[in-house]
Amino acid sequence: MKKNVTLKQRKDLEGKMAKVFKGNIEGLSTELQEILVDDLVTAFQNRINVLIRVQEKRSY
């Protein structure tokens, strides 16, 4: 089962990650900050999907 998120949920997650990492990314331009946060959210979603699949395979 793949966990899909809505566009609103993704934007919310991007906002939360940007807030958490603000101190670490403030030296980057706005454009690079947006790219990095987008990449972080994508990696996070991909990791969750992998872990869900692993868990499902162990649960049979």
C-alpha positions in Angstrom: 0.0 0.0 0.0 1.6 3.2 -1.1 0.9 6.3 1.0 -0.3 9.1 -1.3 -0.5 12.6 0.0 -2.6 15.5 -1.3 -1.0 18.7 -2.7 -2.3 20.5 0.4 -0.6 17.9 2.7 2.6 18.2 0.8 2.6 22.0 1.0 1.9 21.7 4.8 4.8 19.3 5.2 7.1 21.6 3.1 6.2 24.5 5.4 6.9 22.5 8.5 10.3 21.2 7.2 11.2 24.7 6.1 10.5 25.9 9.6 12.4 23.1 11.3 15.5 23.6 9.0 15.3 27.4 8.8 18.5 28.0 10.7 20.4 25.5 8.5 19.2 26.8 5.1 18.9 30.5 5.7 22.2 31.1 3.9 20.8 29.7 0.7 18.8 31.8 -1.8 15.0 31.5 -1.7 15.1 29.4 -4.8 17.6 26.9 -3.4 15.7 26.7 -0.1 12.6 25.8 -2.0 14.4 23.2 -4.0 16.0 21.7 -0.9 12.8 21.5 1.0 11.0 19.9 -2.0 13.8 17.3 -2.1 13.5 16.7 1.6 9.8 16.1 1.4 10.2 13.8 -1.6 12.9 11.8 0.2 10.7 11.6 3.3 7.7 10.3 1.3 9.8 7.8 -0.5 11.3 6.5 2.8 7.9 6.1 4.3 6.7 4.2 1.3 9.7 1.8 1.5 9.1 1.2 5.2 5.4 0.5 4.6 6.3 -2.1 1.9 8.9 -3.7 4.2 6.4 -3.8 7.1 3.7 -5.4 4.8 6.1 -8.1 3.7 6.9 -9.0 7.3 3.3 -9.0 8.3 2.0 -11.9 6.2 
